[in-house]
Amino acid sequence: MSDTRVLVFTDLHLHPHAQYGQIVPGQGQSRLLDSRVLIVGCGALGSAQAEALARAGVGRLRIVDRDFVESSNLQRQTMFTESDAQQRLPKAIACANHLGEINSEVVIEAEIADVNYSNIERLIDECDVVLDGTDNFSTRYLINDACVKHNVTWIYGAAVGSYGVTMTIRPHKGPCLRCIFPEAPAAGSAATCDTAGVIMPIISVVAAVQVTEALKLLAGDAEGLHKSLMQFDVWRNEWRRIGIGERAPKCLTCDLGRFETLAADNREFAAVLCGRNAVQVSPSQPARVDLAALGEKLQLAGEVNGNDYLLRFRTGDYELTVFQDARSIIRGTDDLATARSLYAKYIGN
Ligand SMILES: [Zn+2]
């Protein structure tokens, strides 16, 4: 693949924006156009990845996110605007709107959903690579299980404070996430977004490495991958590459093939959202909600507004945002029981 390291300008015509300089060597540009990338989570990392991949000319981007834009996101989620926050647009929709303005040739498949055992295998179907834009380890193990099971490369990335980390996981060709981290780091053992926040520059660094790895893969230059656990701290001026070596013997996921997170009995009905004083509650069964009808009912009990994608209901110190898939993000508490009882009272089972 040595010739791919030299810029070759033979296929500029394949993409109208290629003249702006997002040249991928050799036949890479046309390969990008024929590719589909899944971005799991469209917050700070995910929206940065999406923007870079759209500008690079990746043909299809599948973007999944469960949340909506708030003004507190804007400090680090550079794709979104005050207008998105005022309209409380779901991040997947706001991201799709902006990408359409950046590169109208890219086909955007936006989905407002919580990524979990019930949809991850459908979501990665026909994707060439999966990018981690999540903020939690349980979703990362879920991505790892699905990607190892279906032999799809995924690119882990995380950032907190001024620190970031990334690793490219090629199932069966190198260690998977569980080879490196058999267990999720214990709560409290590391800074989390609850305690540390995150500064935007580290997002740019992690997303840049993730996207470059994706471009190498899509362009067919797997030899160029960094093959390590990369760690950065932009405040402490530390940049480290740790060799990741071989797969762990008896790894539950990639050696023994136990994909525990994909099982239905692993389902979580309620989860605290990182750093938000909010809890997400999911319906006990897959469901659809008629938001207009629910809004009429809730008007009797509090203040209701919303948009085409969600309904917001305020009562007392709590604010419930309800999506069409019957999920709710309940703000004003980080207590699961309180959130579940508010859900039962106002939305249903
Ligand atoms: Zn493994």
Boltz pocket constraint, residues with backbone or C-beta under 6 A from the ligand:
constraints:
  - pocket:
      binder: B
      contacts: [[A, 174], [A, 175], [A, 176], [A, 177], [A, 178], [A, 179], [A, 180], [A, 247], [A, 248], [A, 251], [A, 252], [A, 253], [A, 254], [A, 255]]
      max_distance: 6.0
